[in-house]
Amino acid sequence: MSDHPSKDIVETKGSELRKKRIVLCITGSVAAVQSSEIARELMRHGAEVVAVMSRMARKIINPYLMEWATGNPVVTELTGKIEHVALTGAYPKSRADLILVAPATANTISKIACGIDDTTVTSTVSAAFGLNLPILIVPAMHESMYRHPIVTENMKKLQALGVEFIGPRIEEGKAKIATTQSIINAVIQRLGARDMKGSRVLVTAGPTIEYIDPIRVITNKSSGKMGIAVAEEARRRGAQTTLIFGHGTASAPSGMKILSAETTKQMHDLVLSELKTSRYDMLIAVAAAADFAPESSFKKKVDSHTTPELQVKLKSLPKIIDQVKKVSPRTFLVAFKAEYNVSNQELVERARKRLKDSKADLIVANDVGRKGVGFQTDTNEVFIVGKGREAVHIKSAPKQDVAKRLLDFINEKMQGKR
């Protein structure tokens, strides 16, 4: 297909879907207004997207929108070109790698389950079934329709045939379409690199808090975004991932086991419990656990009117990463260390010392005093320091990209390539 200005965004967020062709089938749900956004995000991760629209979908959004979004002609009817067959297998150059039905109405889901081919979408999906192509379906309808026992039965029937469903979100009496990010994550997980399949990964993320009194706490500005990016990337690559999430402001991801921890002790106990009761191939300790806590906390709220001055004596807290190798010597330990306004050389040297003290296998260091680095930002700049003299510098990039490069490095390190 010819170049199109809209394709300038391809791979601006990643290359996980490079050379992957995705057929985006759109049906007559009002959630079709989200389809252009889904297409654009798939392209930003490297995919080629071709839209197929049912007649009812065209009553909600115009095909011109999807042609603009994808940079490709839109299939709105089946002609002598037998588009549904061409897209799913007749010609290797145009064959899809995945069929994504987003949004999918109750009507379309039931037709697919019954093998009814009376729209561009159902015919395309039917052809995909015959060629054993991956099919992902994203339901969007009123909750009453989603709960219909026959619709439920049809979804179970399709799942038994290998179809994967994404969502929906049950809100306001609606079975709303899954978030765009959830859809992208599912597609990448299905088509992206699976180099961590079979591995078990434990990740910590976010800050912890320590109580001064029942409502006042000591904490730090960590949002948890970096740890979540690492956990999501591990899950995308096929790892069985567990996330221990502190008191972060970022939204917790889906599709993995999540354990919540407020205090450093709670996070400490959860980490050690997981390592003692389950086999983990690696622990990536991204969390910004509090280093200090009040020696004693007040049981009741301190009244600022009667207590004009309050002195709080702090005690240092045990370092979680110092206990890891004692409990699980074979777990590959990746520690994180934050510094503030130091030179690159000093940052690496401090990280190297902490690496030795904790007996970690790798340590990732960043300077949160720099603009766009660390806490509360969507970007990060890090140095990955190993037991040798190497220190790999990942310059400022979105945290998702930093997570990808970090896991690339970890995988190579564990395979003895470095």
Protein Blocks (a to p, Z undefined) as FASTA:
>chain_A
ZZdfklmmgoklocklgoiacdddddfbfklmmmmmmmmmmmmnopacdddddfklmmmp
cfklmmmmnopacdfbdcfkommlmmnompmklpcfbdcdddddfklmmmmmnopafbfk
lmmmmmmmmnopacdddddddfklmmpmklmmmmmmmmmnopacehjddeehiacdddfk
lmmmmmmmmmmccklgoiacdddedjddddfblmbccddfbeolmmmmmmmmmmmnopac
dddddfbfbdcdehiacdddfblmlmmmmmmmmmmmpccfbdcdfbccdfbdcfbdcfbd
cdfklmmbccddddddddfklmmmmmmmmlccddddddehiafklmmmmmmmmmmmnopa
bdcdddfkbghiajhiabdcdddddfblbdcddddddfklmmmmmmmmmmmmmnopZZ
